[in-house]
Amino acid sequence: MKTRMKRSLTFILIGFCLAGSVACAHPQKNETQKPNKQVTDTLQHPTGAAKKLAERLKRKGITDKRVLAAIGNVPRHLFIDERLAEYAYLDRPLPIEKGQTISQPYTVAVQTELLKLKPGEKVLEIGTGSGYQAAVLCEMDAEVYSIERYQELHLQAKETLNKLGYYPRLFFGDGFEGLPQHAPFDKILVTAAPEKIPEKLLNQLKIGGWMVVPLGGRQGQKMTVIKRIGNDKFRESEHGDFIFVPMQEGTED
């Protein structure tokens, strides 16, 4: 990647590993597409490490076969700095630009599994980041809309995803605002941690849909599923402790 990294990548990795984890709409034909198999085979890690990663996640308790298959098909090493490629298929978060992270694969799997995605469902992702989570959602035949507050990350994610044959609808903007012009959404996935539930996002859920969001402060968050069961009625459930980067308002270049 183009931006400068600190001299000691090892030091950065140790810090992120201790902290834990902090992600398709369409091409012109208005149709979600998976990447061409020949393209992904060419770019896939030569050892088939993505599939081995999926197998490890299965042993850690991930049961959704479609989630595991998606993670096994996405070349994670292409979403990080090439100097970190040797760490790409370890189950740990890794640093990317703007002080953000590409989430730990287990965290990606947990959040995606909690979505209980059905093919063709309309999903809003808050925090495109590297684009890895969006690629996983595309692999599961979702109609993906993703918004990123850092313009540099937005542009890099678009370039990476399109090279791999993924075409989610990507937007540069404030995640707290969501995308009201494209609502309602079947599911919303938040990949950074707000301290309180963003009400504007709740209003962009369709009735019967739900949001997966890590709620809490810097010391840690609860992975929370918020189901919309009526116009003004919501039901919450918690699904374990995680550590994400804070969700921030506004946009930056």
C-alpha positions in Angstrom: 0.0 0.0 0.0 1.1 3.5 -0.7 1.1 5.2 2.7 4.0 5.1 5.0 4.2 2.5 7.7 6.2 2.8 11.0 9.6 1.4 10.9 8.9 -1.6 13.2 6.0 -3.6 11.7 6.7 -6.2 14.4 6.0 -3.7 17.1 2.8 -2.6 15.5 1.7 -6.2 15.1 2.3 -7.1 18.7 0.2 -4.1 19.8 -2.7 -5.1 17.6 -2.6 -8.7 18.5 -2.8 -7.8 22.2 -5.7 -5.5 21.5 -7.9 -7.8 19.4 -9.9 -6.7 16.4 -11.2 -3.5 15.8 -15.7 -4.3 6.2 -21.7 -6.0 -3.4 -23.5 -3.8 -4.9 -23.2 -3.8 -8.5 -21.2 -3.3 -11.7 -22.9 -1.4 -14.5 -25.4 -4.2 -15.2 -27.0 -3.7 -11.8 -26.3 -7.2 -10.7 -24.2 -8.5 -7.9 -21.3 -10.6 -9.2 -18.7 -12.9 -7.7 -15.2 -12.6 -9.1 -14.1 -14.7 -12.0 -12.7 -17.9 -10.6 -9.6 -17.6 -12.9 -8.9 -14.2 -11.5 -9.1 -15.3 -7.8 -7.1 -18.5 -8.5 -4.3 -16.4 -10.0 -4.3 -14.0 -7.1 -4.9 -16.5 -4.3 -2.1 -17.2 -1.8 -0.1 -20.0 -3.4 -0.5 -22.3 -0.4 -4.3 -22.1 -0.3 -3.9 -20.4 3.0 -7.4 -18.8 2.9 -9.0 -22.2 2.9 -6.8 -23.3 5.8 -7.8 -20.2 7.7 -11.5 -21.1 7.2 -10.8 -24.6 8.5 -9.3 -23.1 11.7 -12.3 -20.8 12.1 -14.5 -23.8 11.9 -12.6 -25.5 14.7 -13.0 -22.2 16.8 -16.8 -22.6 16.5 -17.9 -20.9 13.3 -20.7 -23.1 11.9 -22.2 -21.2 9.0 -20.9 -23.0 5.9 -21.5 -20.1 3.6 -19.4 -17.8 5.9 -16.6 -20.3 5.9 -16.7 -20.8 2.2 -16.6 -17.0 1.6 -13.5 -16.6 3.9 -11.9 -19.5 2.2 -12.3 -17.8 -1.2 -11.1 -14.3 -0.4 -7.3 -13.6 -0.7 -6.8 -11.6 2.5 -3.1 -10.9 1.8 -4.2 -8.6 -1.0 -6.1 -6.3 1.4 -3.0 -5.4 3.5 0.5 -4.0 3.0 2.6 -6.5 1.1 5.2 -6.3 3.9 2.6 -7.9 6.2 1.7 -10.7 3.8 3.3 -13.4 5.9 0.8 -12.6 8.7 -2.3 -12.4 6.4 -3.7 -15.8 7.2 -3.1 -15.8 11.0 -6.1 -15.2 13.1 -5.2 -11.7 14.2 -6.0 -8.1 13.3 -3.5 -6.2 11.2 -2.8 -2.4 10.8 -3.9 -0.6 7.7 -3.7 3.1 6.9 -5.2 6.0 9.0 -4.7 4.1 12.2 -7.4 1.5 11.3 -7.2 -2.2 11.2 -8.3 -5.2 9.1 -10.3 -7.2 11.6 -9.2 -10.5 13.0 -10.7 -13.2 10.7 -12.6 -14.8 13.7 -14.2 -11.4 14.3 -15.2 -11.1 10.6 -16.7 -14.6 10.8 -18.6 -13.9 14.0 -20.1 -10.7 12.7 -21.0 -12.2 9.3 -22.5 -15.3 10.9 -24.7 -13.1 13.2 -26.1 -11.4 10.0 -27.6 -14.7 8.9 -27.4 -13.5 5.4 -29.6 -14.8 2.6 -28.6 -14.5 -1.0 -29.7 -11.2 -2.5 -30.2 -9.4 0.8 -29.4 -5.7 0.9 -26.6 -5.0 3.4 -25.2 -1.7 4.6 -21.6 -1.9 5.9 -20.4 1.0 8.1 -16.6 1.2 7.7 -15.3 -0.2 4.5 -11.7 -0.1 5.7 -9.5 -2.4 3.6 -12.5 -3.8 1.8 -12.0 -7.3 3.1 -15.3 -7.6 4.9 -17.1 -6.3 1.8 -15.5 -9.0 -0.3 -16.7 -11.6 2.2 -20.3 -10.3 1.9 -20.0 -10.2 -1.9 -18.9 -13.9 -1.9 -22.2 -14.6 0.0 -24.3 -13.0 -2.8 -25.4 -10.0 -0.8 -26.2 -6.7 -2.3 -23.6 -4.6 -0.6 -23.5 -0.9 0.2 -20.5 0.2 2.1 -19.5 3.6 3.5 -16.0 4.8 4.6 -15.1 8.1 6.4 -11.5 8.2 5.2 -11.2 9.0 1.5 -7.9 7.3 1.1 -9.2 4.0 2.4 -12.4 4.4 0.3 -10.3 4.8 -2.9 -7.9 2.0 -2.1 -10.7 -0.4 -1.1 -12.5 0.3 -4.4 -9.3 -0.4 -6.4 -8.6 -3.6 -4.6 -12.1 -4.9 -4.7 -12.6 -4.1 -8.4 -9.3 -5.7 -9.3 -10.6 -8.9 -7.7 -13.9 -8.7 -9.5 -16.0 -7.5 -6.6 -18.3 -4.5 -7.3 -20.0 -3.3 -4.1 -21.5 0.1 -4.0 -18.9 2.1 -2.1 -19.4 5.6 -0.7 -17.2 8.2 0.9 -19.1 9.7 3.8 -20.0 9.7 7.5 -21.1 6.3 8.8 -23.3 7.8 11.5 -25.4 9.3 8.7 -25.7 6.0 6.8 -27.2 6.0 3.4 -30.9 7.1 3.8 -31.3 7.5 0.1 -30.7 3.8 -0.4 -32.7 2.6 2.7 -34.3 0.4 3.9 -31.7 -2.3 4.4 -32.2 -5.9 5.3 -29.1 -5.9 7.5 -26.6 -3.4 8.7 -23.1 -4.3 9.8 -21.0 -1.9 11.8 -17.2 -2.5 11.8 -16.2 0.2 14.3 -17.4 0.8 17.8 -19.9 3.5 18.7 -20.5 4.2 22.4 -24.3 4.5 21.7 -26.6 3.0 19.1 -26.6 5.3 16.1 -30.3 6.1 15.8 -30.1 7.2 12.1 -28.9 3.7 11.3 -31.8 2.1 13.2 -34.2 4.1 11.1 -32.6 2.7 7.9 -33.4 -0.9 8.9 -36.4 -2.5 7.4 -38.9 -4.0 9.8 -37.8 -7.5 10.4 -34.2 -6.6 9.7 -31.3 -6.3 12.1 -28.0 -4.6 12.8 -24.8 -6.2 14.1 -22.7 -3.6 16.0 -19.9 -3.7 18.7 -21.3 -1.3 21.4 -19.1 0.3 24.0 -16.1 2.4 24.8 -12.3 2.0 24.3 -11.9 -0.6 27.0 -14.1 -3.1 25.1 -17.4 -3.7 23.5 -20.3 -6.1 23.4 -21.1 -7.6 20.1 -24.8 -6.6 19.8 -27.6 -7.7 17.5 -30.4 -5.1 17.3 -33.6 -6.4 15.6 -36.3 -4.1 14.4 -39.6 -5.7 15.2 -41.8 -2.6 14.6 -41.8 1.0 13.6 -40.4 2.0 17.0 -39.7 -1.3 18.6 -36.3 -3.0 18.8 -34.9 -6.0 20.5 -31.3 -6.4 21.6 -29.1 -9.4 22.3 -25.4 -9.6 23.2 -22.9 -12.0 21.7 -19.5 -11.7 23.4 -16.7 -9.2 24.1 -14.6 -7.6 21.5 -12.3 -4.7 20.9 -12.7 -2.4 17.9 -11.4 1.0 16.9 -13.9 3.7 17.9 -16.5 4.8 15.4 -16.0 8.5 14.6 -18.2 11.2 13.1 -17.5 13.2 10.0 -15.0 12.5 7.1 -11.3 12.9 6.5 -9.2 12.9 3.3 
